[in-house]
Amino acid sequence: METVIRTENLSKHYGKLKAVDNVSINVNHGEIYGFLGLNGAGKTTTIRMLLGMVGSTTGAAYLNGVKVTPGNPSMWKDIGYLVEVPYSYPDLTVRENLNLIRHLRMIKDPGCVDLIIDKLNLGQYSDIIAKNLSLGNSQRLGLAKAMIHNPSLLLLDEPANGLDPAGIVEIREMLIDLALNKGVTVFISSHILGEISKFATRIGIIHEGVLLHESSVSDMENQRKVCLQIKSKDIMGAGNILEKSGFSNVLTDEGVLEIKDKEAVSYPEKISSILVNSGFPPSLVKVEEEDLETFFLRVIKMKGGER
């Protein structure tokens, strides 16, 4: 499969601050790659290096097999981007902003402006001056500018900022359509794993400049913690009985037994039966399943080998 984005030990240091540290990623053609991290994790700096907006301290980045270097404008012709803030010309209308971008992109067909206005549902705002737009519609204008030339690669930094729930769904479905039906490669940063997991094909988690985790969404789902939680008046006795029955368990600081055995999770009634028949009736039997946001935070806490 064709690799569209590749970085090799990409780093950006500002004095002692390692904003991005030895990040190596590969993104394939038609893939939606979710780049996850808390604010200040290094997401925007990575995207800026991919675009050549800032130079790397060490390492290298390649887009469509071409090394990212200053003074090579030809490589940006087929790339659309939205980085951090959806900048626009504040005293121009939405339509005027897009017409200006059309000229800068040297697009001959003026009809592309109407097409992208319709695609981003900006019709009723087309004659509104950009500085008077809401945050959500400013974001839509930023996306329109990124997509007006039908790029084959989109680099989007937190594109859902300021959008209402309906707008988020709309952008999500649009990106899925571009990837599946048009073969567009999408690299999208966010701090919301639950949302990104709904449409990304692969996810990388960055924290303090370091890429901590990378996997397909399905593999990530399988790595979430799922366990059976047990409470009993005699918790130590209950734990011993379960151990003798072949169910390893751990006593948490909250006084709850946790069993990760798949059979126990699938058939909690079997565990209840064992405890009741042994004289240790449970006061709680509960399947606890880690949600995606908790998984995200757990991965971050594991930084430095704390597993």
PLY file of the C-alpha trace (Angstrom):
ply
format ascii 1.0
element vertex 307
property float x
property float y
property float z
element edge 306
property int vertex1
property int vertex2
end_header
0.00 0.00 0.00
1.29 3.46 -0.93
2.70 5.48 1.97
1.53 9.12 1.84
2.99 10.45 5.12
6.22 9.16 6.62
8.30 10.59 9.42
11.66 9.29 10.63
12.58 10.19 14.20
11.03 13.62 13.68
11.95 16.01 16.53
11.53 19.66 17.40
13.35 21.04 20.43
13.12 24.56 21.81
16.12 24.69 24.11
15.48 22.04 26.77
11.83 21.66 25.78
11.26 18.63 23.56
8.03 19.64 21.84
8.27 16.59 19.56
10.75 13.82 20.24
11.69 11.09 17.75
8.23 10.56 16.27
8.11 7.96 13.50
4.78 7.36 11.76
3.51 5.99 8.45
0.13 6.88 6.98
-1.12 5.00 3.94
-3.18 6.14 0.95
-6.89 6.56 1.75
-6.35 6.16 5.48
-7.85 8.36 8.19
-5.14 8.66 10.83
-6.23 10.06 14.20
-3.42 11.88 16.01
-4.49 12.05 19.66
-3.04 14.02 22.52
-3.80 16.49 25.29
-3.24 20.20 24.72
0.50 20.82 24.44
1.27 17.21 23.57
3.01 18.09 20.28
0.17 17.60 17.78
0.26 21.05 16.20
4.06 21.18 16.12
4.11 17.84 14.28
1.60 19.10 11.70
3.58 22.33 11.27
6.71 20.28 10.55
4.80 18.13 8.07
3.82 21.33 6.27
7.29 22.83 6.41
6.01 25.75 8.50
8.72 25.04 11.07
11.93 23.13 10.53
12.71 19.98 12.46
15.61 19.84 14.91
16.41 16.29 13.84
14.76 13.63 11.70
12.82 14.02 8.49
9.27 14.06 7.09
8.09 12.88 3.66
4.77 13.61 1.91
3.96 11.47 -1.12
7.57 10.30 -1.11
9.00 13.84 -1.28
11.10 15.11 1.61
9.62 18.19 3.27
12.04 21.06 2.71
11.72 24.87 2.55
11.40 26.44 -0.89
9.56 23.60 -2.60
6.03 25.02 -3.18
5.12 22.45 -5.81
4.61 19.75 -3.18
1.72 21.70 -1.57
-0.46 21.78 -4.71
-2.26 18.58 -3.75
-2.39 19.19 0.01
-5.09 20.92 2.06
-4.55 21.96 5.65
-6.13 23.58 8.67
-3.65 24.34 11.43
-4.65 25.42 14.93
-6.61 28.60 14.03
-8.81 28.91 10.90
-7.19 32.12 9.69
-9.07 34.29 7.19
-9.06 37.82 5.87
-11.28 39.36 8.57
-12.71 42.24 6.54
-13.64 40.10 3.54
-16.81 38.05 3.23
-16.82 34.25 3.18
-17.20 34.27 -0.61
-14.45 36.86 -1.05
-12.11 34.83 1.15
-12.73 31.72 -0.93
-12.36 33.59 -4.21
-9.02 34.90 -3.01
-7.91 31.37 -2.14
-9.10 30.23 -5.58
-6.81 32.79 -7.23
-3.89 31.93 -4.94
-4.40 28.25 -5.78
-4.60 29.23 -9.49
-7.93 27.45 -9.92
-9.50 28.60 -13.19
-13.05 27.43 -12.56
-14.92 30.03 -10.41
-17.64 27.44 -9.81
-15.44 25.71 -7.24
-16.34 28.48 -4.76
-20.07 27.69 -4.93
-19.34 23.95 -4.73
-17.29 24.23 -1.54
-19.76 26.70 0.01
-22.52 24.12 -0.54
-20.35 21.27 0.72
-19.60 23.05 4.01
-23.14 24.46 4.37
-21.91 28.05 4.29
-24.56 29.31 1.85
-26.43 31.55 4.29
-23.14 33.02 5.48
-21.51 33.59 2.09
-21.93 37.38 2.27
-21.04 37.68 5.97
-17.73 39.37 6.81
-15.35 36.76 8.22
-14.67 38.57 11.50
-18.42 38.42 12.29
-18.65 34.62 11.96
-19.17 32.38 14.96
-16.28 30.11 15.96
-18.01 27.13 14.36
-18.56 28.90 11.05
-15.01 30.26 11.10
-13.95 26.63 11.38
-16.15 25.73 8.41
-14.55 28.52 6.39
-11.11 27.18 7.34
-12.13 23.72 6.16
-13.53 25.17 2.93
-10.20 26.88 2.23
-8.40 23.59 2.92
-10.63 21.63 0.54
-11.43 24.06 -2.29
-8.84 22.52 -4.64
-9.88 18.88 -3.99
-6.56 17.81 -2.42
-5.56 14.17 -2.14
-4.10 14.77 1.35
-5.73 16.69 4.22
-3.82 17.73 7.35
-6.38 18.93 9.89
-5.59 20.23 13.35
-8.59 19.95 15.71
-11.14 20.61 12.90
-14.14 20.02 15.20
-13.29 22.97 17.48
-16.31 25.23 17.87
-18.68 22.95 15.94
-21.98 21.86 17.47
-22.80 18.10 17.66
-24.61 18.17 14.30
-21.64 19.91 12.68
-19.22 17.36 14.12
-21.28 14.50 12.64
-21.45 16.34 9.31
-17.66 16.80 9.12
-17.10 13.20 10.21
-19.33 11.83 7.46
-17.71 14.11 4.89
-14.21 12.89 5.79
-15.32 9.25 5.70
-16.78 9.82 2.22
-13.57 11.50 1.01
-11.43 8.65 2.27
-13.64 5.75 1.15
-14.92 7.07 -2.14
-12.28 9.55 -3.28
-9.14 7.94 -1.85
-8.25 11.09 0.12
-5.73 10.56 2.92
-6.67 12.36 6.14
-4.34 13.15 9.04
-6.47 14.62 11.82
-5.44 15.72 15.31
-7.75 15.83 18.31
-7.89 15.37 22.07
-11.21 13.47 21.98
-10.61 9.75 21.45
-14.29 8.83 21.59
-15.10 11.00 18.57
-12.00 10.14 16.50
-12.49 6.41 17.08
-15.83 6.62 15.24
-14.18 7.16 11.88
-10.37 6.85 12.06
-8.81 3.69 10.67
-5.69 4.01 12.82
-4.81 6.04 15.89
-1.56 7.34 17.36
-1.38 8.80 20.87
1.26 11.45 21.56
2.15 12.83 24.99
4.86 15.31 25.92
6.24 14.99 22.39
6.54 11.19 22.47
4.42 8.77 20.42
3.20 6.40 23.14
0.77 4.18 21.29
-0.21 3.35 17.74
-2.75 0.79 16.57
-5.83 0.20 14.46
-9.10 1.14 16.13
-10.12 -2.53 16.35
-6.85 -3.45 18.10
-7.30 -0.52 20.46
-10.78 -1.77 21.34
-9.27 -5.15 22.23
-6.71 -3.47 24.52
-9.31 -1.79 26.69
-9.54 -3.19 30.21
-12.52 -5.40 30.91
-12.91 -7.15 34.25
-15.41 -8.61 36.69
-15.63 -6.76 40.00
-16.61 -8.59 43.18
-17.44 -7.38 46.67
-18.12 -9.58 49.68
-18.20 -9.20 53.49
-15.20 -11.53 53.71
-13.25 -10.26 50.73
-10.07 -12.18 51.54
-11.97 -15.45 51.92
-13.80 -14.82 48.65
-10.50 -14.16 46.89
-8.97 -17.39 48.20
-11.97 -19.45 47.06
-11.81 -17.95 43.59
-8.06 -18.64 43.38
-8.67 -22.29 44.32
-11.35 -22.43 41.60
-8.82 -21.25 39.00
-9.81 -17.57 38.81
-6.86 -15.30 39.50
-7.91 -12.01 41.06
-6.48 -8.78 42.38
-7.67 -6.84 45.42
-7.83 -3.11 44.66
-7.18 -0.30 47.14
-10.96 0.19 47.27
-11.46 -3.37 48.59
-12.85 -4.77 45.34
-11.74 -8.03 43.73
-11.04 -7.74 40.00
-10.99 -10.79 37.72
-9.82 -10.40 34.12
-10.48 -14.00 33.10
-12.63 -14.01 29.94
-14.83 -16.83 31.23
-15.56 -14.90 34.44
-16.42 -11.74 32.49
-18.67 -13.68 30.09
-20.37 -15.78 32.81
-20.48 -13.75 36.04
-23.28 -16.01 37.31
-20.73 -18.84 37.52
-18.57 -16.75 39.86
-21.62 -15.87 41.96
-22.50 -19.55 42.24
-19.01 -20.50 43.40
-19.02 -17.83 46.09
-22.56 -18.56 47.33
-21.94 -22.35 47.51
-18.69 -21.72 49.39
-20.31 -19.50 52.03
-18.99 -16.18 50.68
-22.06 -14.60 49.03
-21.13 -11.51 46.98
-22.66 -8.11 47.67
-21.55 -6.89 44.22
-20.97 -8.66 40.92
-20.34 -6.19 38.13
-18.68 -6.26 34.71
-16.54 -3.12 34.43
-15.56 -2.08 30.91
-13.05 0.71 30.34
-14.37 3.40 28.02
-12.20 4.91 25.31
-11.43 8.14 27.15
-10.27 6.17 30.20
-8.10 4.04 27.91
-6.62 7.22 26.42
-5.74 8.60 29.87
-4.36 5.25 31.02
-2.01 5.10 28.03
-0.76 8.59 28.90
-0.18 7.61 32.54
1.84 4.58 31.39
4.51 6.95 29.98
7.98 6.12 31.23
7.34 2.40 31.56
4.76 2.62 34.35
2.57 -0.28 33.24
0 1
1 2
2 3
3 4
4 5
5 6
6 7
7 8
8 9
9 10
10 11
11 12
12 13
13 14
14 15
15 16
16 17
17 18
18 19
19 20
20 21
21 22
22 23
23 24
24 25
25 26
26 27
27 28
28 29
29 30
30 31
31 32
32 33
33 34
34 35
35 36
36 37
37 38
38 39
39 40
40 41
41 42
42 43
43 44
44 45
45 46
46 47
47 48
48 49
49 50
50 51
51 52
52 53
53 54
54 55
55 56
56 57
57 58
58 59
59 60
60 61
61 62
62 63
63 64
64 65
65 66
66 67
67 68
68 69
69 70
70 71
71 72
72 73
73 74
74 75
75 76
76 77
77 78
78 79
79 80
80 81
81 82
82 83
83 84
84 85
85 86
86 87
87 88
88 89
89 90
90 91
91 92
92 93
93 94
94 95
95 96
96 97
97 98
98 99
99 100
100 101
101 102
102 103
103 104
104 105
105 106
106 107
107 108
108 109
109 110
110 111
111 112
112 113
113 114
114 115
115 116
116 117
117 118
118 119
119 120
120 121
121 122
122 123
123 124
124 125
125 126
126 127
127 128
128 129
129 130
130 131
131 132
132 133
133 134
134 135
135 136
136 137
137 138
138 139
139 140
140 141
141 142
142 143
143 144
144 145
145 146
146 147
147 148
148 149
149 150
150 151
151 152
152 153
153 154
154 155
155 156
156 157
157 158
158 159
159 160
160 161
161 162
162 163
163 164
164 165
165 166
166 167
167 168
168 169
169 170
170 171
171 172
172 173
173 174
174 175
175 176
176 177
177 178
178 179
179 180
180 181
181 182
182 183
183 184
184 185
185 186
186 187
187 188
188 189
189 190
190 191
191 192
192 193
193 194
194 195
195 196
196 197
197 198
198 199
199 200
200 201
201 202
202 203
203 204
204 205
205 206
206 207
207 208
208 209
209 210
210 211
211 212
212 213
213 214
214 215
215 216
216 217
217 218
218 219
219 220
220 221
221 222
222 223
223 224
224 225
225 226
226 227
227 228
228 229
229 230
230 231
231 232
232 233
233 234
234 235
235 236
236 237
237 238
238 239
239 240
240 241
241 242
242 243
243 244
244 245
245 246
246 247
247 248
248 249
249 250
250 251
251 252
252 253
253 254
254 255
255 256
256 257
257 258
258 259
259 260
260 261
261 262
262 263
263 264
264 265
265 266
266 267
267 268
268 269
269 270
270 271
271 272
272 273
273 274
274 275
275 276
276 277
277 278
278 279
279 280
280 281
281 282
282 283
283 284
284 285
285 286
286 287
287 288
288 289
289 290
290 291
291 292
292 293
293 294
294 295
295 296
296 297
297 298
298 299
299 300
300 301
301 302
302 303
303 304
304 305
305 306
